[in-house]
Amino acid sequence: MDSIDDDLLVSSYDYSLSPQSIAQYAIEPRDHAKLLLWRDGVISHHRVCDLPDILDDRFVMIFNDSKVLKARITLCDVRCVYE
């Protein structure tokens, strides 16, 4: 079996994040949410309201207005035994 590229493993993206760093509420006004921009290997800090100045005609904006359903799916692998 071939080895899986580390970039494809979920565990490659596991990191420690303090509770204080996790947003509990949406910021108001919403367009003041923080935005990180990575361009040419450089990260810069912006806000969502800066997008018109950042984007040009090469970009396509796709909006998602879907909602999150409160649900749980229980899965098991093919070795599961049902009683």
C-alpha positions in Angstrom: 0.0 0.0 0.0 1.3 3.4 -0.9 2.0 5.9 1.8 -0.4 8.8 2.1 1.0 12.3 1.6 1.1 14.0 5.0 -0.7 17.0 3.6 -3.8 14.8 3.0 -3.9 13.5 6.6 -6.4 15.2 8.9 -3.8 14.8 11.7 -1.4 17.0 9.8 -3.7 19.9 10.5 -4.2 19.2 14.3 -2.8 22.0 16.5 -3.4 23.5 19.9 -5.6 26.5 20.1 -6.5 28.3 23.3 -10.2 28.8 24.1 -9.5 32.6 24.1 -8.6 32.4 20.4 -11.9 30.9 19.3 -14.6 33.3 18.4 -17.8 32.9 20.5 -19.9 35.5 18.7 -19.9 37.1 15.3 -18.4 40.6 15.2 -20.6 43.5 14.4 -20.6 45.0 11.8 -20.0 41.6 10.1 -17.7 43.1 7.4 -15.1 43.9 10.2 -14.3 40.2 10.6 -10.6 39.5 10.3 -9.1 38.3 7.1 -5.6 36.9 6.4 -4.2 37.4 2.9 -1.4 35.2 1.6 0.1 36.7 -1.5 3.5 35.8 -3.0 4.6 34.1 0.2 3.7 37.1 2.4 0.8 37.1 5.0 -0.9 40.4 5.7 -3.8 41.2 8.0 -7.0 42.8 6.7 -10.7 42.9 7.3 -13.5 41.6 5.1 -14.5 45.2 4.3 -11.1 45.4 2.5 -12.0 42.9 -0.1 -13.0 45.4 -2.8 -9.4 46.8 -2.6 -7.8 43.4 -2.5 -9.7 41.6 -5.3 -9.4 42.5 -9.0 -11.2 41.3 -12.2 -9.3 37.9 -12.1 -11.3 36.8 -9.0 -14.7 35.2 -8.9 -16.7 35.5 -5.7 -18.9 32.5 -4.7 -21.4 33.1 -1.9 -22.7 30.3 0.3 -25.9 31.0 2.2 -26.4 27.5 3.5 -27.4 26.8 7.1 -25.9 24.3 9.5 -28.2 21.5 10.7 -27.9 20.3 14.2 -27.3 16.6 13.5 -25.0 13.7 14.2 -24.1 10.8 12.0 -22.5 7.7 13.5 -20.2 5.8 11.2 -18.2 2.7 11.5 -15.8 0.8 9.2 -16.5 -2.4 7.3 -15.2 -4.5 10.3 -18.2 -3.4 12.5 -20.3 -6.3 13.8 -24.0 -5.6 14.3 -25.9 -7.5 17.0 
